[in-house]
Structures are given as C-alpha cells and as structure tokens.
Amino acid sequence: MVNNAESGQTPIDVLVVGGGINGAGIALDAVGRGLSVALCEKGDLGGATSSSSSKLIHGGLRYLEHYEFRLVKEALAEREVLLAKAPHIMWPLRFRLPHQKHLRPAWMIRIGMFLYDSLAKRNVLPRSKKLSVGADSPLSADITTCFEYSDGWVDDARLVVLNALAAQDKGAQIHVRTEVVSAEKGDKYWTVALRDEHGKTFTVNAKSIVNAAGPWAISFLDRVSGIKNPNAMRLVKGSHFIVPKLYDTDEAYILQNEDGRIVFVIPYEDDFSLVGTTDENYTGDPRAASISKQETDYLVDIVNQYFKTKITAQDIVHTYSGVRPLLEEKNASAQELTRDYKVELKGRAGEPALLNIFGGKITTYRKLAEHAVNKLCDVFSDTGDAWTKDVPLPGGEFADKKQFGEELTTQFPWLSASQIQRFVRQYGKLCYVFLQGKRSLSDLGQEFGSGMHQAEVDYLIEHEWARTLEDVIWRRTKLGLRLSDTEKAKLEQYITQRVAKLACESDDWISGVKVAS
C-alpha cells in the first residue's frame, strides 16, 4: 500500500483496524463483495484475544440460563457452517457435564439440553443424551451421571490467519505490526496516520474505517478526531493452563462450580489437557494479562474435585490469558456479561463512515462480519451479496481428514505419521506450498525439533506473516509444548536471521506497507 494521501491514488474503500478474528473476518467478507480493503494490526494477527480462547466452536450452553436465545441459536447454526468451511482446523467434539444435583437439578439440565438440540438444525452433530458413569470413568467415584452433548473444537489463531490469507487472495492488503496513530475526518474520506514497528509513519486515505480493535476499541476512538463514544465495555480476563492429559478418551468435560462459573477440560494436542477458563474483571494493558495464583489455584481445585487424576501447579506446562471486550451491563458479574455483539455505523453515503464493532465471540465471527459488511454496504454502491457461508477457508478444500492424510502419506511416504497428522490439522492443503517438489526430509532443510523443518518455517514467515518465535510455536503451530529450550533458541535464531534478510531485501516487507518517497 502506498501513501495515497500524497500520491494522488484513489482512496481505499475500507480500512480495517484490528487483526483479530472480527477484523480478519470483516476484511474477507468486504473484499469478496467488491470493496477495496486494507487491514492493519499493531501486533501479530490474532496476537491478543483471538488466540487466547478456550478453542471452542460452541453455542454456549450456559448462556441459556441468561435467556440469550438469539445468540445461542445463531452460534449453534454457525457450528456446522464453520465445521464445513475449515475441516482441517475444526472438528466435532463431545462434551460431558457431570451431574451435581446441588448445583443444577437434572430437570433443568434436561430442558437446557433439549433447547440446545432444538434451536438450530443439525446435519453432523448428534443429539445430547444422559449417561451412567462406570468404574472406568476418569471422574471421581462419587459422580454417577453425566449429560453428553455436541459442540466443536477450533484452532483459534489459525482461524484468524486463514481468514487473512483468504482476504489477501481476493486482493485485500494485510499489514502487520502497523498501528494507527490518528484519523482525521475530511469531507469525503478519512486521512489516517499509521506507524510501523520501525517507527516509520505514513498516511492513507479511506472512505470508511472499521474499528475492530477488540479490547482497544474504545481507546482507538480516543485517537479518532471528533468522535464521541457513548458505549461502555468491560474488559474480562480469561485464563487457561495446559497439563499432561488427565485421561485417555476423546471427550471434553464441562465442570460446574459452586460460584456459578463453569470450567472446560479439553483434550489438547494429543498428549495434553487444556483447562479453563476464568472470568475476572480486568484493568490495564490487555497485552500484559497473565494468569494469577488465585486463578491457578481455582482451576487446580476444580479439576481435583472432579477427576481421579490429581494435579498441582507444578504439573502445568503452559499458561495463557486473554482479555475479552464485553458489552457493559450494570450489576452483572463478569461471567454474566453477554457474549453478544454490537455493530454501530456512523456516517451516510458520500461521507466518511466509521463502523464500530463491540463484543462478539469466535463462534459467531462470520455472522458478525456479514452483519457488519451489510451495514457498510449502505454507504457504498454496487456491492455484492453476502457470500462466505459455503466457501472453504484456505487449505480446507477437502471433506475427510483421514482420506486427506492417506493422500499425503502416498505422495510423501518419507514423512512421519505425526508430521502427516500435524500438517493435516494445521494446514490442510496449504501444506503443499512447502511440500511440493520435495522428495525427502533433507529437501525440507534444517530440522528444529518435533518434525519442524526449515521449509515449513520459511513458509510461515513468507506467507503467514510470522515474525517471531512466539508467532511460530504458539500461534501458527503449537510446537511450543514439545520443543526443548535449546531447540527454541535455535529456531529463534533462525527466524531472526531469516526475517532480517528478507527485510534487507525489501524495506516494506515487515509490515507489508510501501511508503512513497
């Protein structure tokens, strides 16, 4: 993208501020309707809230208790849409809710399960049922009954990247590590000052701005000239930890607690269990959020109440915390706040428009984006219709994981079974970008551990905007769970050198922004 304020280029239609799931989803929907789109993200794509979720595509069973039937119905309908759009990074998951009659009576749970089954059409996911718990259960002996239902799993960080890749494929410009400094409203368009991570500043013109800054949505408006914002958001921190797997079966568990909160225990990366989340009011920089001792103790205690396998804080191999921007509700606790969203358009046709996104959850990101772009189309002419429902995300152009894995094994028999499985689940058919033409492991270049080679790392840097060790081992992959400190240091050195080399070859490579001289 050039400095179109100085070069006389035609202003872009849409500048999306924020590279989380909402921003990436909106960029994709908008560019697919014929609008010219640029997205800027001050850090890494999905680097904050969108990579710190419970990794679920779910309707939100507990939201029924707060009468959020519209949100639950929309989310339930989206589960199967998303499962079909990205079969590599999403898959069905059965959940078990251990019955604790002093917390919620069986009749209440039965009604909730009936509504959950009935609010949306199911083509893939089976109905809920009641189960008797046997001696082979991983649950404590005093638990004799579970209720089982269906939801889905998602690799949240990769979902963001895939939406950004799809948007770029359709012509959107994706600019990482590029922050908005200010935005001035003119007669016909916004003049937006941007700054990259090296301190270079430049301006662009845009007919509309989409504020998808997540936890920074309100603070972003403080940098927008002449805008008064009546909306209030509350920041809520959710923390998770990962431990060696607590049981050998494939189901997840949803655990009730005395304080009304629930905690998920989810099979994670084959050898681990993911435990979370907490809901706590939060103040301060969202990027500085981390799990507290109180949150750790809370999650450890509830796991030990329910499972035969007991854990301590010393068993934790990784933690993460995210800050969710939720719509404020007076007198509501953090767990009671709605997970619904608000889309607010300021401006009319022919005027610079501002579209604010408040709230939302990963499961409904596509519907949020569709709703947002529908509103945005009111200020543009000759835009296309909503289109994203039935179009696969990059790499997801296959129907069956097992069959695709067998195809990869036939084409690349020198790959290990664990590599095949990981490539299917993380990249789908995108893995052909770095596998095509390779005939042996040595063709993939230097190995960094756990089946990660130079060719894969180069792909992530050159095609998926990875710039740091954390980008590669926690957001693009989850190999941070498996690499030793020595292997991480070796990989970090390579990433640093590779990024520096590419940056020297092209001054605008890091952020993707070319500044006119």
N, C-alpha and C positions, 0 to 999 in steps of 0.2 A: 504494500500500500504506500502510495506516495503522499507527500504533503500537499493535498489537493487544495488547501486554502491558499497556497502561494502559486501553485502550478496552473490554476485555472481549470482543473479537471472537474467534471460533473460530480456533485456531492453524492455520496452513497445513500441508499435508502434507509438502511438500518445499521446502527452501531449498538451491538450488544455488550453491555458492561457486566462481566462476570462469567467465568468459565467453569461453573458448576453444572449440575445436571439440568437445571432450568435454563440457564443461558445457552448451553450447547443444544438442548432440545429446541429452543426457540430459533436459534440460528439455522438449524437444519430445516425446520418447518418453513421459515420465511424464505430462505434461498430457493427451496423447492417450489415456491409459489411465484417465482419470477422476480423477487426483490433482490437488489444488490446488498450484500451483508458483510460486515466485518465484526469480529468478536475480539475483545481484549480482556485478558486475565492477568491480574497483577502478580500471580504466582504460577503454580503448575495447574493444569487442567484437573479439576476435581480435587485440588490440593487441600481443601478445608472440609466443610460439612459433608460434601458428596462422597468422600472416601471414608467417612467415619460413621457409617450407619451400621445397623445390625445385619446388613446384606440380605434383606428380605424383600420379595415382591409379595405383598400381602394386603388383604382388605382391612385388617386392623380389628380383630375380634373384640378387643376391649373397648373400641370406640362405640360399639353398640350400646354400652352402658351409659354413654353420654348422648345417646339419641342422634348420632351423626350418621343417619341412614343414607343420605345422599352421598357423602364422602365414601362410606363403606361400599355402596353399590357401584360407584364409579371405579373404585380401586379393585373390587372383585372382578369387574368386567375387563379391566386392564391386565389382570394377571395372565390370562390366556393369550391376549394380544401380544404381550411382551415375550412370553414363552415361545411364541411362533416367530417373532421378529429376530430373536437372538438366541438360538438354541445352544450356542457354544458357551455363553456366559450366564445362562439362566437354566434352571431345571426345576421340576416339581419337587416338593418336599412335604412329607407327612409330619404333622405335629401331634404330640400327646400332651394333654392337660391333666396332670394328676388331680384327682378329686379330693378336695379338703372341705368337708361339709360345713365346717365352722367359718369358712371364708365365703364360699358361694354355694347355695344349695343346688342339688342335682337338677331340679326343675328349671332353675334359672339358666344353667349351662345348656340344658336340652333346648330351651327356647332360643338361646343365642346361636347354637349350632344349626337349628332349623332355619333361622333367618340367614345365617352365613351361607347355607346351602342354597337358599331360595332367592336371594336378592339379585343374583346375576346368573346368566346361562353358563353352564359348564360343559365343555367339549372334551377336555383332557383330564381334569382333576376329579377324583372320586369323592363321594359324599362322606360326611362325618359318621362316626359310629362310637358306641361305647365298648370298652374293653375291660376284661378282668385281668388283673396283673398277677403273673405267676412267680414262682421262686427264681426263675432265670432272669427276671427283670433287673435292670440296673438301679431301680428305685429302692428306697428304704422299705423294710419289711412291713411297716405299718400302713403303706399305701397299697390298696387293693383294687382300685378302679381308676381308669383313665378314660378320657374322651379324646378321640382322634379325629383330626380334620386335615384338609389340604391347604397349602399355600405354596410359595415358591422362593427359591434362592437366586441371588444375583451377585455378580462381581461388580460392585457399585462403581469403583474407579474406572474399570474398563468400559462400563456403560457410558460414562462421560466421554472418554476418548473415542469410542466408536461413533457417537453422535457427532463429535467434532470432525472426525475423518469423513463421515458421510456428508457433512455440510461443506467441507473443503472440496470434496469430489464434485459437488454441484456448483462450485465457484465462490463459496464464502472464503474470506480471508481470516485465518485464525492466528492471533498474535498473543503469545505467552509472555509472561514477565513484563507486562506493559500496563502501566497504571494511568488512570485518568487523574489529571491534576486539577482541571477546571473545565466547565462547559458554559459557554455564553450563548444565549438565545438571540438569534437575529430575526429578520423579517421572514426569511424563507428556510433557514436551516440553522443548526447548532454548529458553533465553532468549538471544537473540543481539543484541549491541550493534553497530550499524552507524554509519558516519560518511561523509557525502558530501563532495564536493570543497570545499565552502564551510565545512567544519568542523562542520556540524550533526550531532548524534548522536541516535540514537533506537534503540528496541528492537523486535524482532519475536519471536513465538513460532513454533516449527516442530517438528513431530513427528519430522522427520528432517532431517539435513544431508548433502548430497553434497559431499565435498571433491574438486573438480575444478580445483584451483588450479595444476595444471601444475608449473612449476619451484618454485612456492611451496607445494606440497602438504605438505611436511614442516614448513616454518616456520609454516604455518597451524595445524598441530596443536599447536604450542607455545602458541597463543592459546586453545586449547580446554581448558577446565578438566578435570583429572582423567584425561587421555588419555595413555597411554604408547604410543609407536610403535616397534615392533621393526624396521620396514622401513628399508632403506637405498636411496637413489637417488644416481646420479651425474649431474651436470649436464654436458652435452656441447654445445659450441658448433659450429654450422654456419654458414659464411659463404658469400655469393654476391656476384657482381658482374654488371653488365649493360654490354655493349659494343654498338656498331653491328654489325649482323648479319654473321656470318662467311661465310655462304653463302646462296644464293637458294632453296634447296629446302626442303621442309616437314618432313623427318625430323629427329629428335633423335639425339644421339650419346652413348654411354656409354664413357668412356675409362678404360682400365686404367692403373695406375701401379705403379712398382717397389715401393712401400711397402705394396701390397695394397689401398689405397684406390681408389675409383672417382670420377670426376668427370663430371657431366652437362653437355652443351651443348645448349640447348633453344631453338628458335625462340620469340621473345617479342615480343608486341605489334607484330607485322608487320615492324618495322624494326630489331629488336634481337636479340641472343642473350643468354640467361641462362646463366651459368657457375657451377657449384658442385656439391657442397658440400664443405666441410672437416669433419673430426671432431676436435675438440680438447677435452680435459678443461677444465672452466671452474669458477672460483670467483668469488664476488662477486654483485652485483645483476644478475639476468638482463636487466633493462631497460637496463643500461649496456653490453651486449655490442655490440662493433663489430669489423669486420674488421681484422686486424693486417697489418703489412707482410709478415710471413712468410707469412700466408695468401694475400695478394695475389700475392706472388712465386710461390708454389706453384701457384696456379691459372693464372697467366700462363704459367709454364713448361710446364705440361702441355698447354695449348692450343697453344702454339708447337711442341711436339713432334709433334702430330698434324695440324695444319692448315696449308695453304699460306698462308693469310692470317695474318700475324704481328701480334701486339698488344703493347702496352706498358701500363703502369699509367696512362699519360696518356689512353688510349682509353676508360677506364672512365667511364660516365656516371652510375652509381648503384651503391651497395652496400647490403647489409643482412645482419644476423646474427641468428640465433635460438638460444635455449638450450633443448635438449630434456631433459626429465627421464626418464632411463632407469633401469631396474632394475639395481641394482649386481650385478656378477659379479666375484668375486675373480680377479685376474691377467688380466682381459680388457682389451684396448685399447679406446679409445673407439669405433673402427669395428666391433669385435667384440661390443659390448654388444647384447643383444636389443632389438628394437623391439616386442616383445610387451607385453601389458598385464596388470595385476593388479587385480582388483576385490575389495575386502575390506569385509564388512559386520560392524559391531559393534552389537549390540542385538537384542532379540526383540520379538515382537508385544506391544503395550501399553506398551513402553518407548521412550524417545527413541533413535533409531537414528542411526548415523554410517556413511556409505558412503564409503570412500576409493578414489580412482582413481589408480593409479600406472602410468606408462608410456603406451604406445599410439602410434599413427601415424594420420595423416589418413585413409588408405585404409580403415582398419577402424573409424573413429569410430562408424558406425551400429551395427555389431555390438557394439562396446564398450558403447554406450548401451543397446542391447537387453539385453545380459547384465547390466548394472548395474541396470536397472529391473526385470528379472526377480528379482534378489536383493532389491531394495527392496520388491517386491510381497509378499515373505514376511512383512513386518511390517504390511501393510495388508490389509484385506478388500475384496471386491467391486471388484477392479481388472480392467481389460480385458486382452486378449491383445496380444502384440506386433503392430504394425500398420504400421510405417514402410517396409517393403520396397518396396511398389508405389505409394506415394503421392508425386506430384511435389512438389518444393520450390517455393515461391512464384516465379512467373514462368516455370516450366518446363513449363507445360501445353501443349506443342506437340511435334511429332515431328521436324520438319525445319527446320534453321536457315535454309536458302536460301528455303524456302517462306514462312517467317515474315517474313524480310527483304523478300520481294516484297510481302507483305501490308502491311507498314509503308510501303513505297515508294508503294503505291497510295493508302493513306489519308493519307499526309503527304508528297506529292511535293516539297515545298519543303525537306525535309531532305536533306543531302548524303549521298553513298554512305558516306563514312567515319562519319558520325553514325549512319546506319542500322546499319552493321556493329557499331559500339560498343554501341549500345542493345540489339541482339540478344544480344551476348555478355556484357554486364554485367547487364542487367535482364530479358531475355526480356519476357514480357507485363507485368511491373511497370512498364515504361516508359509504359504507358497512363495511369498515375496522374498523370504530369506532362505527357503529350502530349494527353490527352483534351480536346476543345474548342478546341485551338489550330489556327489557320488559316494562320499564317505564322511565320517566325523571330522577327519583332518581338513576337509573342504570348508567346514564351519569356522575354522580358525581357532584361536586361543580359547581354552576352557577356563571358566572362572569358578566352577563347582556346581554340583547338583544339576548337571546337564545343560547349563547355560554356557553358550559359546559366543565368540566374537560376532558372528554373523547376526545372531539374534539381538545382541546389544546394539550393533550398528543400525539395525532396522528400527529399534525403539528410539534411538537418537535422531535418525534421519527422517523417519516417517511419523512418529508418535509423540514428538515434542519432549522426550525425556532429556533432562539436562543434568540431573544429579543422581547420586547413589540411591537416595530415598525414592526418587521418581521410578527408578528401575526395579528395586527389590521390594517395594511396598505397594505402589500403585499400579505399575504396568504388569508386575508379577507379584507373587507372594514369597519369593525365594529368600527374603529376609529371615524367614523361620528356619531355614535349612543351612544357609551359608555360615561358615565359621568367621571369626573376626579377621583372620588372615586373608580369607577369600574375599571378604567385603573390602578390605583395604586394597587388595589387588584390583578388584573390579572398580573401585572408586578412582584409583589412579588412572585406569584406562579410560573411564568416562570423562574425567577431567581433561586428559590429553586429547581425546577424540573431539570433544566439544570445542576446545581451544583451537584445534587445527581447522575445523570447519568454520569457526568464527573468523579466523585469519583469511580464509579463502573467500569469505563473503561477509562484509561488515554488517549486513542486515539479517544474517542467518539466525542469530539467537532469538530475537523476538519475532522475526518474520516481517518486520517493518522496514521499508526502504525510505529513508528521509531524503527529500530533494535538497540539493545543494543550493 
